[in-house]
Amino acid sequence: MKISKSMEQKIERFALLVKGIVQGWMEAGKALVEMIDEDPQAFDKIREKYPQLSVGMLVQLEAVGRGVLHEKLLTASGPGPNALRRMPYSSQVKLLEVPVELVVENEQGTDTLLVDVHNLTSRQASQVFAEDHVRSQGEQKAWLVAQRTKAMKGGTPTQAPAWVIRSGRVFFNEAASFSAGELATIITQLTK
């Protein structure tokens, strides 16, 4: 795709502005932590002076300032980022930079895909993330078996996959819609 000089300049300006916003969140978080450490009533005092700042926003900025929440997760949404917020900061940093390992079942047993955390579905996020850590491949396989067993015993049924791959072809089990990440997953499995 060819980008004009004018558009390139606008993109660069936009990127600088966004970078400044993120830097501002980090600085605001550190300043908030300093105020809270100095005065435990800082939240109330800030809210009295600036009622438009929600408690939720202040809580998240404090988490950023204390190095508990990665600043990129402040505005990220979806099942993957929502689950990633519960993880240790080191996991947040890693999984915002590199794809997460996702165990998938196939005709031969299982396979592992590398998926951007932003592209995980709700079920995949539940599979990958435990309450306090990222599940290993072995833990994910055990989770898949537990879900299948629960479904067979009449527990909460697991949703049948919207698609399966057999003999190099994709078969859809129902009317379905897919995100770009899910389509990439299908194509990756199909081309193996």
C-alpha positions in Angstrom: 0.0 0.0 0.0 1.4 3.3 -1.0 1.2 6.1 1.5 1.5 9.7 0.5 4.1 12.0 2.1 1.3 14.0 3.7 -0.4 10.9 5.1 2.9 9.6 6.4 3.5 12.9 8.3 -0.1 12.7 9.8 0.5 9.1 10.9 3.8 10.1 12.5 2.1 13.0 14.3 -0.7 10.7 15.5 1.7 8.1 16.8 3.6 10.8 18.8 0.4 12.0 20.3 -0.6 8.5 21.4 2.8 7.9 22.8 2.4 11.1 24.8 -0.9 10.0 26.1 0.6 6.7 27.3 3.5 8.5 28.8 1.1 10.8 30.6 -0.8 7.9 32.1 2.5 6.5 33.5 3.4 9.8 34.9 -0.1 10.4 36.4 0.0 6.9 37.9 3.4 7.6 39.6 2.2 11.0 40.8 -1.0 9.4 42.2 1.0 6.8 44.1 3.2 9.5 45.6 0.1 11.4 46.8 -1.6 8.2 48.2 1.6 7.2 50.0 1.8 10.7 51.5 -1.9 11.0 52.3 -4.3 8.0 52.5 -7.2 10.4 51.8 -5.7 11.4 48.5 -8.5 9.6 46.5 -11.2 11.5 48.3 -9.4 14.8 47.9 -8.9 14.3 44.2 -12.5 13.3 43.7 -13.7 16.3 45.7 -11.8 18.7 43.5 -12.3 16.7 40.2 -15.5 14.6 40.5 -15.3 13.7 36.8 -12.4 11.4 37.6 -14.0 8.1 38.5 -12.8 5.9 41.3 -12.2 3.2 38.7 -9.9 5.4 36.7 -8.0 6.3 39.8 -7.7 2.7 40.9 -6.3 1.7 37.5 -3.9 4.7 37.4 -2.7 3.7 40.9 -2.1 0.1 39.6 -0.1 1.5 36.7 1.9 3.8 39.0 2.7 0.8 41.3 3.8 -1.3 38.4 0.9 -3.8 38.9 -0.9 -3.0 35.6 0.7 -2.4 32.3 -0.3 1.0 30.8 -1.2 -0.6 27.5 -4.0 -2.5 29.2 -5.8 0.7 30.4 -7.6 1.0 27.1 -7.4 -2.6 25.7 -10.6 -4.6 25.7 -11.7 -8.1 24.9 -11.5 -11.4 26.7 -7.7 -11.8 26.4 -6.7 -8.3 27.7 -9.3 -8.6 30.4 -7.8 -11.8 31.7 -4.3 -10.5 31.2 -5.0 -7.7 33.7 -5.2 -10.3 36.5 -1.8 -11.7 35.7 1.6 -10.7 37.3 3.1 -7.6 35.7 5.9 -9.7 34.1 3.4 -11.8 32.3 1.6 -8.7 31.1 4.8 -7.2 29.6 5.7 -10.5 27.9 2.2 -11.3 26.5 1.7 -7.8 25.1 4.9 -8.3 23.1 4.8 -12.0 22.1 1.9 -14.3 21.3 0.4 -16.6 23.9 0.6 -20.4 23.4 -2.9 -21.8 22.8 -3.4 -25.6 22.7 -6.0 -26.7 20.1 -7.4 -30.1 19.5 -7.2 -31.6 16.1 -7.4 -35.0 14.4 -3.9 -36.0 15.5 -4.5 -34.9 19.2 -3.4 -31.4 20.0 -1.3 -28.7 18.5 -0.1 -25.4 19.8 -0.8 -22.0 18.1 0.8 -18.7 18.9 -2.1 -16.2 19.2 -2.0 -12.4 20.0 -3.7 -11.9 23.3 -6.0 -9.4 21.7 -7.4 -12.1 19.4 -8.4 -14.7 22.1 -12.1 -15.6 22.4 -13.8 -15.8 25.8 -13.3 -19.6 25.8 -9.7 -19.4 24.7 -8.9 -16.8 27.4 -10.5 -19.1 30.0 -8.3 -21.9 28.7 -5.1 -19.9 28.6 -5.4 -17.9 31.9 -6.0 -19.4 35.3 -7.0 -17.0 38.1 -3.4 -16.0 38.9 -1.1 -17.4 36.1 -0.8 -18.3 32.5 -1.5 -22.0 32.1 1.2 -24.2 30.6 0.5 -26.4 27.6 -0.1 -29.4 30.0 -2.5 -27.3 32.1 -4.4 -26.3 29.0 -4.7 -29.9 27.8 -6.0 -30.8 31.3 -8.4 -27.9 31.1 -9.7 -29.1 27.7 -10.2 -32.6 29.0 -12.0 -31.3 32.1 -14.3 -29.2 30.0 -15.1 -32.2 27.8 -15.7 -34.4 30.8 -17.9 -31.8 32.4 -20.0 -31.6 29.2 -20.4 -35.4 29.0 -21.5 -35.6 32.7 -24.2 -33.1 32.1 -22.4 -30.2 33.7 -22.1 -26.9 31.9 -21.9 -27.9 28.3 -19.0 -26.7 26.3 -19.9 -25.0 23.1 -19.2 -27.2 20.1 -16.6 -25.5 17.9 -18.1 -23.4 15.1 -15.7 -25.2 12.7 -13.6 -28.3 12.3 -10.9 -29.1 9.8 -11.0 -32.6 8.2 -9.0 -33.7 5.2 -7.7 -30.3 4.4 -11.2 -28.7 4.3 -13.0 -26.4 6.8 -16.5 -27.6 7.8 -18.7 -25.1 9.6 -21.1 -26.6 12.2 -23.4 -23.6 12.4 -23.8 -20.1 11.1 -20.8 -18.3 12.4 -18.9 -15.1 12.4 -15.2 -14.8 13.0 -12.7 -12.1 14.1 -9.5 -11.6 12.1 -7.6 -13.6 14.7 -10.0 -16.5 14.5 -9.7 -16.6 10.7 -5.9 -16.5 11.1 -6.2 -19.5 13.4 -8.4 -21.4 10.9 -5.9 -20.6 8.0 -3.0 -21.6 10.2 -4.5 -25.0 11.0 -5.7 -25.5 7.4 -2.2 -24.9 5.9 -0.5 -27.4 8.2 
